[in-house]
Amino acid sequence: MTRDSSLLASGQTGANCCVRVWNYKTADCLSVFKVNASALFTINFSESGSVLAAAGRDNHNKTVSSNVILMSIFVVEGPKM
């Protein structure tokens, strides 16, 4: 969750691994990021809330500390998905 509690990130693992960004107050899904991984260990926003980082296991079942996905969050408000 962002520091101001406006955005929440959730992760889905498995064959359709993805990260979703939600407007916490309205429960609207703002973005869906497909992730080239089979499992997610952590998802965290930067202090400003403009960058989202996720780390996990790749599709070869290897945990690599450099396997970090960075996503820039540009849309704070958007249409329902």
N, C-alpha and C positions, 0 to 999 in steps of 0.2 A: 504494500500500500504506500502511496505517496505520503510525504510528510504532512500535507494539508488534508489528507483523507479524501481527496477528490477522485483518485484513480486506484483501481485494484487490479492486480495481475494474477491470473490463474494458469496452471499448466495441465496439459493432458499428455500422458505417455502412451507408448505402444506404436502400432502401425501408423496412426494418424497423429503423431506428436505435434503439438502446437502450443502457443502461448496466446492467451486472450487478454485484452485490456478492457476493463469495464469502468463506466462511470459509476462510482460507488453509491452516489445519492439516488440516481434514477434506475440503476441496475441495467442500463443499456450497454450492450457489447459494442465497443468503439472500433476495435481492430482485432484481427486474427493473424498471427505470424506462424507460418509453417516452419518447423524446426527439423533440421537434419540430424536427428538423434532418436534414440529409442527410449530414453528415460531422462527426466529432469531432476536434478538434486536441489537446485536453488534458483529462485527468481527474485531480483531485487531492483528497485528503482534507485537512481542517483538521488542525491539530496535535493536537487532542483526539480526532480520529477520528469526531466526531459530525456533521460536515457534509461533503458531497461536492459539489464544483463541477466542471462540465464546460463547455467552450467549443467552438464549432464554426461550421459554415456552415449558414445557414438553407436552407429548401426552394426559395428563389429564387436559390440559388447566390451569395449575398452574404455576405461575411465581415464581421461586425459585432463590434466589441470589446465592445459591451454585451450580446451574445448569450451570456449566461452562465446556465447552469441550476444552481440550488442544490437539493440534496436533503438532507433531514435523515435521518440514520441513527438509527433508534430500536431496531431489532432487531439484536442482536449474535449471538444464537444463535437458530436457528429450525428449522422442519421442512424436510426435503429438498423441493426443487421439481422 
